[in-house]
């Protein structure tokens, strides 16, 4: 009998992947709590009307990507394609929007009927944050600084922040008309899909991945030309605040996002390590959404990050760092790789231990393994780093106050042994540094 397989685009999270995601979620929850965000969990199934009214009837999400569940009474239900609309619906339904400045976060699977490829599945996992009842530059800066704090906590490096301002309703309407006229005058340049977007929702053309279209759009009207003085000044202030706080936002006037509820500031954090599906996190302001869903006018903003893409970036980052280190000379070999095992508490303890060891031993070449995979994969990474040894820290080691040392070069018969944490470990590693220096 033929064995059954998972549905195309619906992938299994095996224990190692699930544990990696759980550790990332736990680390993120600590950061979010520090910014005042509280967890809310939302249904996987919502009314179709919720997304038709929020996401936009002319978007790909509504037109092509929804998983619809038929009901006998004729009112269709859907598997949620994103989390913002459901979070806002819950906030209206339960009166949360009546309390000023709600900070909420959620995580879980979303569903879109897209063509599966690396970094894009039909069931995918997201973490979303929504700041309800907040307006002004300070709230936008705080949200983006929250994102930067999450990347630091997860160990992500090299993400690129792109940002744009879509304007309020009046500015956006004027720009939409100007862009539509520009596109229709050049109808002979576009294929059928671009022409359909030009007629129904011209801002969607800016989201095209076709290089020829993107090149041609360099001559199109820019949204910045249609912003009011207040919108332009607020955007300039936001960019200044971000740069003062060591962020480097790149203005991308073609960045519009794929959901119609966005207004004002929009942004993406993207990775050069992920190919076509480069966006790791995206969001922005959606000041009109609460009113569209039956509530009172309420300024809001938020973002969502994709866990699969976060983990892909971390794996690619670890591989790149390994390859770079492998090209170093023998004299620059890593003294030790610290590998946390199992529970999230081991990762937190390892971060503290690595920081203390580097402080006490300034010459120590210590790398902490932050990638996914089983122990064998972690040991292969350490070997490619030309590490002399690995320090293993799991639940058992934490309980007994030791680390397990596994030698990778010139190992004697006792190639794995234990060293007590604290002064004994410091002295052992100090000897390793001395041997490296005299080798």
C-alpha positions in Angstrom: 0.0 0.0 0.0 1.3 3.4 -1.0 2.4 5.5 2.0 0.7 8.8 2.6 2.6 12.1 2.5 1.9 15.5 3.8 -0.1 17.8 1.6 1.9 19.9 -0.8 3.1 23.0 0.8 2.2 21.8 4.3 5.4 20.7 5.9 6.1 18.9 9.1 8.2 20.5 11.9 10.4 17.6 13.1 11.5 17.7 16.7 14.8 19.5 16.1 13.0 22.2 14.0 10.1 22.5 16.5 12.6 22.8 19.4 14.5 25.5 17.5 11.3 27.4 16.9 10.2 27.0 20.5 13.5 28.5 21.7 13.1 31.4 19.3 9.5 32.0 20.4 10.6 32.0 24.1 13.4 34.4 23.5 11.0 36.7 21.5 8.4 36.6 24.3 11.0 37.9 26.8 11.8 40.8 24.5 8.1 41.5 23.8 7.3 41.5 27.6 10.1 44.1 28.1 8.3 46.4 25.6 4.9 45.9 27.3 3.3 43.4 24.8 0.9 40.8 26.0 0.0 37.5 24.3 -3.3 36.9 22.6 -4.2 33.7 20.7 -6.6 33.8 17.8 -8.7 31.3 15.9 -7.3 29.6 12.8 -10.7 30.0 11.1 -12.4 33.3 10.5 -15.2 34.6 8.3 -14.3 35.3 4.7 -15.8 38.7 5.0 -13.2 39.7 7.6 -10.4 39.5 5.0 -12.5 40.8 2.1 -13.1 44.0 4.1 -9.5 44.4 5.4 -7.0 42.8 3.1 -8.7 44.1 -0.1 -10.8 42.4 -2.8 -8.2 43.1 -5.5 -5.2 41.6 -3.7 -3.6 38.3 -4.6 -4.5 37.0 -1.1 -8.3 37.4 -1.7 -8.2 36.6 -5.4 -5.9 33.6 -5.5 -4.6 32.4 -2.2 -7.4 31.9 0.3 -8.3 28.4 1.7 -12.1 28.6 1.8 -14.4 26.3 3.8 -17.9 25.9 2.5 -20.8 26.0 5.0 -24.4 24.8 4.7 -25.7 28.3 5.5 -23.7 29.8 2.6 -21.5 32.0 4.7 -17.9 31.0 3.8 -15.2 30.5 6.3 -11.4 30.6 5.6 -8.2 29.5 7.1 -6.5 32.7 8.2 -4.0 34.0 5.7 -2.5 36.6 8.1 -3.0 37.7 11.7 -3.6 41.4 11.8 -7.2 41.4 10.7 -8.1 38.7 13.2 -6.3 40.5 16.0 -8.2 43.7 15.3 -11.5 41.8 15.0 -10.9 40.3 18.5 -9.9 43.7 19.9 -13.2 45.3 18.6 -15.3 42.3 19.7 -14.0 42.2 23.2 -13.7 45.9 23.8 -9.9 46.1 23.9 -9.8 49.1 21.6 -11.7 51.1 24.2 -8.5 50.9 26.4 -5.8 53.3 25.1 -2.6 51.8 23.8 -3.0 48.1 23.6 0.2 46.2 22.8 -0.6 42.6 21.7 1.4 39.7 20.1 0.5 36.3 18.8 2.1 33.4 17.0 0.9 30.4 15.0 0.3 29.0 11.5 -1.1 30.9 8.6 -2.4 29.6 5.3 -2.1 30.8 1.7 -2.4 28.8 -1.5 0.8 29.9 -3.1 3.4 28.0 -5.2 5.6 26.4 -2.7 9.3 27.2 -2.8 12.2 27.8 -0.4 11.0 30.2 2.3 7.3 30.1 1.1 4.9 27.4 2.1 1.1 27.0 2.1 1.1 26.6 5.8 3.7 28.9 7.4 4.4 30.1 11.0 4.3 33.8 12.0 4.8 35.9 15.0 2.8 39.2 14.9 2.8 42.3 17.0 0.0 44.9 17.0 0.1 48.3 18.7 -3.5 49.6 18.9 -4.4 53.2 19.7 -1.0 54.6 19.0 0.0 57.4 16.6 3.0 59.6 15.9 6.7 59.1 15.2 7.5 57.8 18.7 5.2 54.7 18.2 6.7 54.0 14.8 10.2 54.3 16.1 9.5 52.1 19.1 8.0 49.4 16.8 11.1 49.3 14.6 13.4 49.4 17.6 11.5 46.4 18.9 12.2 44.6 15.7 15.9 45.4 16.0 15.8 44.0 19.6 14.3 40.8 18.4 17.0 40.3 15.9 19.7 40.8 18.5 18.0 38.3 20.9 17.8 35.7 18.1 21.3 36.3 16.9 20.2 37.5 13.4 22.8 39.6 11.6 22.8 41.5 8.3 19.1 42.2 7.9 18.3 45.2 5.7 15.6 47.7 6.7 13.6 49.2 3.8 10.9 51.8 4.5 8.4 54.0 2.7 5.5 56.3 3.5 2.2 55.6 1.6 0.5 58.8 2.9 -3.0 59.2 4.4 -6.2 58.7 2.5 -6.1 62.0 0.5 -2.4 61.7 -0.5 -2.9 58.1 -1.5 -5.9 58.8 -3.6 -4.1 61.5 -5.6 -1.1 59.3 -6.0 -3.2 56.3 -7.1 -4.9 58.4 -9.8 -1.6 59.8 -11.1 0.0 56.3 -11.1 -3.0 54.8 -12.9 -2.9 57.4 -15.6 0.8 56.9 -16.1 0.4 53.2 -16.4 -2.6 53.3 -18.8 -0.9 55.7 -21.1 1.8 53.1 -21.5 -0.5 50.1 -21.9 1.5 48.6 -24.8 4.4 48.0 -22.4 2.6 45.8 -19.9 1.3 42.2 -20.0 -2.2 41.2 -19.0 -1.5 40.8 -15.3 0.1 44.3 -15.0 -2.8 45.8 -16.9 -5.4 44.2 -14.6 -3.5 45.6 -11.6 -3.3 49.0 -13.3 -7.0 49.2 -13.7 -8.1 47.7 -10.4 -5.4 48.5 -7.9 -2.4 50.4 -9.5 -0.4 50.4 -6.3 0.0 46.6 -6.7 2.0 47.2 -9.8 4.8 48.7 -7.6 5.0 45.2 -6.0 5.9 43.5 -9.3 9.0 41.2 -9.2 9.4 41.5 -13.0 12.8 43.3 -13.5 11.6 45.0 -16.8 8.6 46.4 -15.0 10.6 47.5 -12.0 13.1 49.3 -14.3 10.3 51.1 -16.2 8.7 52.1 -12.9 11.8 54.2 -12.2 10.2 56.9 -14.4 6.8 56.6 -12.7 5.4 59.2 -10.3 6.7 58.8 -6.8 4.5 58.7 -3.7 6.8 61.2 -2.0 5.6 63.8 -4.5 2.1 63.5 -3.1 2.7 63.5 0.6 1.4 66.5 2.6 3.8 68.7 4.4 2.9 67.1 7.7 3.4 63.6 6.4 6.7 64.5 4.8 8.0 66.1 8.0 6.9 63.2 10.1 8.6 60.7 7.8 11.8 62.8 7.9 11.7 62.9 11.7 11.2 59.1 11.9 14.2 58.5 9.7 16.3 60.8 11.9 15.2 59.1 15.1 16.0 55.7 13.7 19.5 56.8 12.6 20.1 58.3 16.0 19.4 54.9 17.4 21.9 53.1 15.1 19.4 51.8 12.6 20.1 52.4 8.9 16.7 52.6 7.1 16.8 52.6 3.3 13.9 54.5 1.6 12.3 52.4 -1.1 9.5 54.4 -2.8 8.2 51.2 -4.5 7.6 49.4 -1.2 3.8 49.1 -0.8 3.1 45.7 0.9 0.6 43.2 -0.4 -2.3 44.1 1.8 -4.6 47.1 1.2 -5.1 48.1 4.9 -1.7 49.7 5.1 -1.5 53.5 5.4 1.4 55.8 6.2 4.7 54.2 7.1 5.4 50.7 5.8 8.6 48.7 6.1 10.4 45.4 5.5 13.4 43.7 7.1 14.9 41.5 4.4 17.9 39.1 4.1 20.4 38.7 1.2 20.8 35.1 2.2 17.2 33.9 1.2 17.0 34.5 -2.6 13.7 35.6 -4.0 11.7 35.2 -0.7 13.9 37.7 1.1 11.5 39.4 3.4 11.9 38.1 7.0 9.6 40.7 8.6 7.2 43.3 7.3 4.6 45.7 8.6 3.5 49.3 9.0 0.7 51.6 10.0 -3.0 50.8 9.4 -4.9 53.6 10.9 -8.2 52.9 8.9 -8.6 49.2 9.7 -10.5 49.4 13.0 -13.1 51.6 11.4 -13.3 49.4 8.3 -14.1 46.4 10.6 -16.8 48.3 12.6 -15.0 50.0 15.4 -14.2 53.7 16.1 -11.3 55.4 14.2 -8.1 54.1 15.9 -4.5 54.6 14.9 -2.6 51.3 14.8 0.6 49.7 13.6 2.3 46.4 13.7 4.4 43.8 11.9 4.7 40.0 11.4 7.8 37.9 11.0 8.0 34.5 9.4 9.6 31.8 11.5 10.7 29.6 8.6 12.6 32.5 7.1 14.1 33.4 10.4 15.5 29.9 10.8 16.6 29.7 7.1 18.6 33.0 7.7 20.1 31.6 10.9 21.2 28.4 9.1 22.6 30.4 6.2 24.4 32.8 8.5 25.9 29.9 10.5 27.1 28.2 7.3 28.7 31.5 6.0 30.4 32.1 9.3 31.7 28.5 9.3 33.0 28.8 5.8 34.7 32.1 6.5 36.4 30.7 9.6 37.4 27.6 7.8 39.5 29.7 5.5 41.6 31.0 8.4 45.1 29.8 9.2 45.7 27.1 11.8 47.0 29.8 14.1 43.6 31.5 14.2 41.7 28.3 15.1 38.8 28.8 17.5 39.6 27.8 21.1 36.1 26.4 21.8 32.6 26.3 20.5 29.9 26.5 23.2 26.9 24.3 22.3 23.7 24.6 24.3 21.6 21.4 24.2 17.9 20.8 24.7 15.9 23.3 26.7 15.7 27.0 26.1 17.1 27.5 29.6 20.4 26.0 28.3 20.6 28.6 25.6 20.0 31.4 28.1 22.6 29.9 30.5 25.1 29.5 27.6 24.7 33.2 26.6 25.5 34.2 30.2 28.4 31.8 30.4 29.9 32.9 27.0 29.7 36.5 28.1 31.4 35.8 31.4 34.2 33.8 29.8 35.0 36.4 27.2 35.0 39.1 29.9 37.4 37.1 32.1 39.6 35.8 29.2 39.9 38.7 26.6 42.1 36.5 24.4 39.6 33.7 24.2 38.3 32.7 20.8 34.9 31.4 21.8 32.0 30.9 19.4 28.5 30.1 20.5 26.6 27.7 18.3 23.2 29.4 17.5 22.1 27.3 14.5 19.6 24.5 14.4 20.1 20.8 13.9 21.1 17.8 16.0 24.4 17.4 17.9 26.1 15.7 14.9 25.3 18.8 12.7 26.5 21.1 15.5 29.8 19.2 15.8 30.3 19.3 12.0 29.9 23.1 12.2 32.4 23.3 15.0 34.9 21.1 13.0 34.6 23.4 10.0 35.4 26.3 12.3 38.6 24.5 13.1 37.6 24.6 16.7 40.0 22.8 19.1 37.1 21.6 21.3 33.4 22.0 22.0 31.8 22.8 25.4 28.5 21.0 25.7 25.9 22.5 28.1 22.7 20.6 28.6 20.2 20.1 31.4 22.3 17.4 33.1 25.4 19.6 33.0 23.5 22.6 34.4 22.2 20.5 37.3 25.7 19.2 38.2 27.5 22.5 37.6 29.8 21.2 34.9 30.4 21.4 31.1 31.2 18.4 29.0 34.4 19.0 26.9 34.9 17.2 23.7 38.3 17.6 22.0 38.3 17.8 18.2 42.1 18.2 17.6 44.9 16.1 18.9 42.5 14.3 21.2 44.0 11.9 23.8 42.2 8.7 24.7 40.1 10.6 27.2 38.7 12.8 24.3 35.6 13.7 26.2 35.6 14.8 29.9 33.9 17.2 32.3 35.2 20.4 33.8 33.5 22.2 36.7 31.9 25.6 35.8 33.5 28.7 37.3 37.2 29.0 38.2 38.1 25.4 37.0 36.7 26.1 33.5 38.4 29.5 33.4 41.8 27.9 34.2 41.2 25.1 31.7 40.5 27.6 28.9 43.3 29.9 30.0 45.6 26.9 29.3 44.0 26.4 25.9 44.8 30.0 25.0 48.4 29.5 26.2 48.8 26.4 24.1 47.4 28.2 21.0 49.8 31.1 21.5 52.8 28.7 21.8 51.8 26.3 19.2 
